[in-house]
Amino acid sequence: MANYRFSGPKPARMYEVILPKKLGYFGKIQEVLEDLFDERAIRRIPFVKQSIARRRKQEDFDEERWIKNLCKASRGYSIYEMDGRYLSNQGPIDERVIVIRFIFHNPDDSAEDDRTDFLAVSLEVVNHLVARRFAMELGVEEEIWFVEYNHPQLSIWRRSPETGDDSSDQD
């Protein structure tokens, strides 16, 4: 029987980006989400270039560290579809949307520098590196929604390494 250890609850931040599901968007969605894991791609994003230029004026700004944190902060995402009815100027519209969910937390078993705070950069990552990019690069939708959930807590049951010892914490 596998052993698991409990971690949490701990602070987390959860965001969703909601946009209409259209076949023509799939390539852009894949590009934007894959770029989250690529430092070079992140550096090419206009918002990032502007942010770096502003932050360089700060005495303690470490550009390399900031970029690495942007890449590491989003360790993944989930995508699901939702059907809904929305009110427009023309009346109710039935529409299927894609929802991209991000959950950020600071790992408790990380060997990272203690100053790394993934929660602090999470808003920039999702709002600017995802939602804003969709708005700017797709450029045709009236609205692309960005939702931030207040004060979520995350608990994780993490599988323990196999030790051959069957004396796990059991109640």
Stockholm file with secondary structure:
# STOCKHOLM 1.0

chainA/1-171         MANYRFSGPKPARMYEVILPKKLGYFGKIQEVLEDLFDERAIRRIPFVKQSIARRRKQEDFDEERWIKNLCKASRGYSIYEMDGRYLSNQGPIDERVIVIRFIFHNPDDSAEDDRTDFLAVSLEVVNHLVARRFAMELGVEEEIWFVEYNHPQLSIWRRSPETGDDSSDQD
#=GR chainA/1-171 SS CCCEEEEEEEECEEEEEEEECCGGGHHHHHHHHHHTTCHHHHHHSHHHHHHHHHHTTSTTCCHHHHHHHHHHHCCCCEEEEEEEEEEETTEEEEEEEEEEEEEECCCTTCCSCTTCCHHHHHHHHHIIIIIHHHHHHHCCCSCCEEEEESSCEEEEEEECCCCSCCCCCCC
#=GC SS_cons         CCCEEEEEEEECEEEEEEEECCGGGHHHHHHHHHHTTCHHHHHHSHHHHHHHHHHTTSTTCCHHHHHHHHHHHCCCCEEEEEEEEEEETTEEEEEEEEEEEEEECCCTTCCSCTTCCHHHHHHHHHIIIIIHHHHHHHCCCSCCEEEEESSCEEEEEEECCCCSCCCCCCC
//
